[in-house]
Each structure stands twice: as structure tokens, then as C-alpha cells.
Amino acid sequence: MRRLNIALIGAGRIGRSHANILATIPNVIVTAVCDSTLEAAATLARPFAARATVSVPEVLADPAVHAVLITTPTPMHASLVEEAARAGKAIFVEKPVADSLQSADRVVRAVQEAGVACQVGFQRRYDPAYQEVKRKIDAGELGRLEGFRGVGRDPAPPPLEFLKTSGGLMVDMGIHDLDSARFFLGEVAELYCTGGVLAAPELEEYGLFDTAVATLKFVSGAVGTVEVALRTAYGYDIRAEVLGEKGRLHIEMDSRFHLRQYGAQGVRYDRPANFEQRFQEAYANELRAFAEAVMNGHPVAPGPEDARESLRLALAAQYSLETGSIIKVQQFGKEVHA
Ligand SMILES: NC(=O)c1ccc[n+]([C@@H]2O[C@H](COP(=O)([O-])OP(=O)(O)OC[C@H]3O[C@@H](n4cnc5c(N)ncnc54)[C@H](O)[C@@H]3O)[C@@H](O)[C@H]2O)c1
């Protein structure tokens, strides 16, 4: 395939960001933008001279559309992936792959049956620092792995309307750190998560949390923590640390520019303000990898089965956060919680 025609479904925050990246990838054309609000679709479609529509079936019935990017709110992911798979389209879907394990299972089945490519948007796996940590772990540079620490803090909560359907703090946001925990150290056996409403009191009425900490025990015996918060006074704060018998790898918040200003008040440097700035390169890498894999008939990653296991972990953490229980992760969703 020499050229990839992509339709975007969902013209919101991340949809707009992805569309701008797609415009920079050679041989990729955004041919249609679909949103339940025609105005949002039309605004995003205009610079690409793409068709704007509110109709998903219209997009999926178009044989000129080779692939779809699904960037709608989370509750629609699973059914849209199923429909797109049945229509034979290659699929890129934002995280989380679904809002329940049952619907994630349906996604896995639909993608397998249709034999289409399906990549899930865990962009940190495409960030150069995360890839380097993974390479060093696989090369044995840390020896036996003993610990993980993930920190994910947003500068300010997203809109309440978004949070209400997001699946909760650990499913929407903690899932990135939990996915990194799996990416680096493998599956988690047991977890406990606690948290509170400290920054945004309006969340309490909807049973939502803005701050949480999860403790993890990996199948390997290693231990770890994931700390998540929806508000900081100092900007976006994403960190990851892996501890091994031979040392420690630490992904700090990168400075945005390689410039430091030294003055009487101390040292100043600019930091990324949000996910778009911090993971700009990662988003570009994941979308380029998707497009190139589809055009060349190569496999994509992470696929829906892998993403379902990160969802299992995130749902388990969310359940623990809401109930105070200690969860056996590998059984979660298969027994009492099914
Ligand atoms: N990987 C990341 O770092 C990252 C960052 C932000 C968001 N996300 C994920 O992306 C998804 C979207 O998040 P967002 O912040 O862009 O949300 P958003 O609310 O800003 O945008 C969603 C868009 O989808 C449209 N929409 C809703 N239902 C639709 C339907 N049935 N068909 C077509 N369009 C529909 C809405 O009108 C809206 O324009 C979420 O699942 C979120 O978890 C991922």
C-alpha cells in the first residue's frame, strides 16, 4: 500500500492533536473527520480538505478509507472498534481499549475474526526514554528487577463532563503508569489502592477521586507504587523508576528546552505543561509506527490483548480505590467481579 487514507472518529482534544501529527506523516491522508457534533468535525476537517460527517456508518462504508483513528470518549471505544473491524478497516484506538473487561474481550474477538490491524494508544511505549529503559532491562543492565515507581500528575483536572464517563482516575489516567509497570516488569499479581478528593471537591458527589496511590506486587516478586493526581501547582509531572539488583533507571520530567537560566533567585528552566508537550515525540512515533506497519503489512503494537491486560490492572486498581479491598489481579474480572 503506497498511501494510507485515514478517517478520524472523534474531533476532541486528542483527536485534534493526532490529526496535526498525521498531517506530517508521508503518504498519510486524512480523508474524513467524524464527530457527533458536525461543527467539531467540520472545523478539524477544513485544513485537510477532508469530508466532515456525523455518521460513523458512512465513514466505515467508504472503501477509500483504509484506516480509522478512534478518539471518542472511552465508553464508545469498544463498539466502534468492533464496527470498524467488521468493515475491514485498520484501527488505531485511544486508551483504554474499552470500559469493561467484557467489552475488551469483544474487541479482541472482533479484531481476531476480522484479521485487521488494531493498535491501542499507549504512547509512552513509543517515548524515546521509555524505549531506552525497556532496551536496557531486556539487555540485562539492571539484573533482576526489584522495584517500580510511577508518578502521573496532571496540572489541572479535565472537564467534569469528561471525568464522569472516563472510568475513574485509575482507568483514565493511572492506566498509563500501570501499563508502564507491565511494560517494564511484567504482570502484577496483587494490588491495593487508596486515595481521596483533595484538589477538586466537586468530584466527590460523583464518586470520583483526584488523588490516589497504588501498591503493586508483581508476579516476579518485585514490588512497586503508582501515584496519580489530577492537580499540581507546578505543572505536568510524569516520572518512572525501575530498580534492579545492578542499579536504577529513572525517567525524570524532561526540561522542555535545553536551556537553563541561572540568576540570583536560583535556576529556572521550562518544563512541559501538559501531555501534548511532554509526549509530542511519543505521539508522533506511535502514529508513524501505526501508519508504516499498516502500509507495509507488518504487525502493530500494543494490540488489544495486551491493552486488555493493562485495562484489567487499571480496573482492579479502580475497584480497590473504591472498595478498599486488596485485589488478586490475575483473577480480577474472571471470578467475583465478572
Ligand atoms: N493517550 C493519551 O495520552 C490520551 C490523552 C487524552 C485523551 N485520551 C483518550 O482519548 C479519548 C478522547 O479523549 P479527549 O480528551 O479527546 O475527549 P474529548 O471529549 O475532548 O473529545 C471527544 C470527541 O468525541 C466526540 N464524540 C463523542 N461521541 C462520539 C461518537 N459516537 N462518534 C463520533 N464522535 C463522538 C465528541 O463530540 C468530542 O468531540 C479518551 O478515551 C481518552 O482516554 C488519551
The ligand as a MOL file (V3000), in Angstrom:
LIG
                    3D

  0  0  0     0  0            999 V3000
M  V30 BEGIN CTAB
M  V30 COUNTS 44 48 0 0 0
M  V30 BEGIN ATOM
M  V30 1 N -3.0840 8.7490 25.1120 0
M  V30 2 C -3.2760 9.8850 25.7590 0
M  V30 3 O -2.3640 10.4720 26.3070 0
M  V30 4 C -4.6600 10.4860 25.8010 0
M  V30 5 C -4.8150 11.8450 26.1120 0
M  V30 6 C -6.1080 12.3770 26.1260 0
M  V30 7 C -7.1950 11.5540 25.8610 0
M  V30 8 N -7.0040 10.2390 25.6060 0 CHG=1
M  V30 9 C -8.1640 9.3450 25.3340 0
M  V30 10 O -8.7910 9.7940 24.1430 0
M  V30 11 C -10.2070 9.6820 24.2610 0
M  V30 12 C -10.8310 11.0320 23.9530 0
M  V30 13 O -10.3960 11.9670 24.9090 0
M  V30 14 P -10.4810 13.5400 24.6210 0
M  V30 15 O -9.8160 14.1860 25.7610 0
M  V30 16 O -10.0260 13.8510 23.2420 0 CHG=-1
M  V30 17 O -12.0720 13.7590 24.7350 0
M  V30 18 P -12.9330 14.9650 24.1900 0
M  V30 19 O -14.2030 14.9480 24.9530 0
M  V30 20 O -12.1220 16.2120 24.1140 0
M  V30 21 O -13.2410 14.5490 22.6550 0
M  V30 22 C -14.1000 13.5020 22.2890 0
M  V30 23 C -14.7890 13.8640 20.9630 0
M  V30 24 O -15.5390 12.7360 20.5270 0
M  V30 25 C -16.8080 13.1960 20.0450 0
M  V30 26 N -17.7500 12.0820 20.1110 0
M  V30 27 C -18.4440 11.6360 21.1760 0
M  V30 28 N -19.1730 10.5520 20.8200 0
M  V30 29 C -18.9190 10.3100 19.5160 0
M  V30 30 C -19.3750 9.3300 18.5810 0
M  V30 31 N -20.2130 8.3460 18.9540 0
M  V30 32 N -18.9380 9.3970 17.3110 0
M  V30 33 C -18.0850 10.3760 16.9200 0
M  V30 34 N -17.6150 11.3370 17.7720 0
M  V30 35 C -18.0320 11.2970 19.0430 0
M  V30 36 C -17.1400 14.3830 20.9380 0
M  V30 37 O -18.0920 15.2560 20.3210 0
M  V30 38 C -15.7670 15.0380 21.1140 0
M  V30 39 O -15.5050 15.9950 20.0790 0
M  V30 40 C -10.4930 9.1430 25.6710 0
M  V30 41 O -10.7260 7.7670 25.5820 0
M  V30 42 C -9.2040 9.4180 26.4400 0
M  V30 43 O -8.9530 8.4320 27.4280 0
M  V30 44 C -5.7690 9.7050 25.5440 0
M  V30 END ATOM
M  V30 BEGIN BOND
M  V30 1 1 1 2
M  V30 2 2 2 3
M  V30 3 1 2 4
M  V30 4 1 4 5
M  V30 5 2 4 44
M  V30 6 2 5 6
M  V30 7 1 6 7
M  V30 8 2 7 8
M  V30 9 1 8 9
M  V30 10 1 8 44
M  V30 11 1 9 10
M  V30 12 1 9 42
M  V30 13 1 10 11
M  V30 14 1 11 12
M  V30 15 1 11 40
M  V30 16 1 12 13
M  V30 17 1 13 14
M  V30 18 2 14 15
M  V30 19 1 14 16
M  V30 20 1 14 17
M  V30 21 1 17 18
M  V30 22 2 18 19
M  V30 23 1 18 20
M  V30 24 1 18 21
M  V30 25 1 21 22
M  V30 26 1 22 23
M  V30 27 1 23 24
M  V30 28 1 23 38
M  V30 29 1 24 25
M  V30 30 1 25 26
M  V30 31 1 25 36
M  V30 32 1 26 27
M  V30 33 1 26 35
M  V30 34 2 27 28
M  V30 35 1 28 29
M  V30 36 1 29 30
M  V30 37 2 29 35
M  V30 38 1 30 31
M  V30 39 2 30 32
M  V30 40 1 32 33
M  V30 41 2 33 34
M  V30 42 1 34 35
M  V30 43 1 36 37
M  V30 44 1 36 38
M  V30 45 1 38 39
M  V30 46 1 40 41
M  V30 47 1 40 42
M  V30 48 1 42 43
M  V30 END BOND
M  V30 END CTAB
M  END
